[in-house]
Amino acid sequence: MAMPHQTPSRTIDGDRVEEVSQELKRWIFRARGVLAEEIRSYPTPIPRCDAQFNHLVEQRDHLSRLLTELDTAFDRSDGGVTLRVVLAKLRDLPNFGDSAEERGLRERIGAELDRT
């Protein structure tokens, strides 16, 4: 039985998952902004077969879907279970860039997911 002044482990784990999820959400907003600017400033005309442009759009779309899933997971009251599922999806996505911020975030997410 937990002492009244102690915080159950499950709450601490849920808090850490929520914290790293909020960090991911902030990073997604910044990364989408960078991608949006790259897309806006892309030289025209843009042929349909332009692989680089299509890749930028695809990355933006992946981030938008991940953000929607994160928002939905935040609305669930399941102790961070759904947030963990969304965080795990990030592992399946390729890196969006080569920034130290993204690498660090992915490492923290991986460490948090490995705790369970």
N, C-alpha and C positions, 0 to 999 in steps of 0.2 A: 504494500500500500504506500502510495506516495505521500510524503509529508506535505502539509498545507503550503509551505513556502517553496516547495519544489515544483518545477515545471515538467510535466510529462514529456518523455522523449519524443513521442509522436508529434506533440505541438512544436517542439524545437525543430524537428525534421521538416514539418510543414512550413514553419517560418523560413527556414533556409531555402526550401524549394520556392516559396513565394518571392523571397528576396532575389534569387538568381533569375527568376522569371521576370520580375520587374526590370532587372538589369538588361535582360534580353529584349524586352519590349522597348526600352529606351534606345538600345543599339539598333533595333529594326527601324525605328523612326529616323534615326540619323542615316543609316545605310540607304533607306528608301529615298531620302532627300538627295543624297549624293547620286544615286542612280537616276532619279528624276531629272536632275540637272544635266547629267551626261546625255540622257535621251533628248532633252530639250535642245541641247547645243550640238547634237550630232549633225554633221554636214549633210546637207540635202543636195540633190534628191536621194532618197534612200530606196534602193531596189529591194524587192521582197526577199531576195536571196542573200541579203547582207547578213552574214553569220554573226558578226560582232554586234550589230544593232539588235538582232533577234535574241542574242544571248543576254544583253542588257535588259530587254523587256521580260525575258523569261526569269531572270534573277529578281526583278521587281515583283513579278507575279508570285514567285515562291515566297518572298518576304511578306507580301500582302496576305497570302493564305495562312502563313504561320502566325501573323499578327491576329487574324480573325480567330484562329484556333486558340491562341493565348487568351484573348478577350473572353471567349466562351468558357475556357477552363477557369478563369478567375471568377466567373459567375457561379461556378459549381461549389458546393460546400461538401467536398469529399476528402478533406484533409490533404489536398495536394496531389491526389492520385492522378487526376486528369492533367494537371500541370506537368507531372512527370512524363506522361505519355507524349505531350507536346514537346517537351524538352528533348526526349529521346528521338523525335523526328528530325531534330537539328543534326543529329549524328549522320542521318541518311542523306542530308543535303551537302553538296560540295561547298567548299569555302566560297564566300562571296568576294573575297579580296585576299590581300596578304598583309592585313594590318595586325599590329601587335594587340590591339584592342579585341579584335575578333578571335585571335588565337587564345588570348587569355580568358575570354568569355567561354569559349568552347571547352577549355581545360577545366574551368570552374564548374560548368554544367556537367561535364563528364565525371568529375570527382563527386559531385552531389548525387548523380545517378548511381555511381558505384557504391555509395554508402548503403544502399538497400539491396 
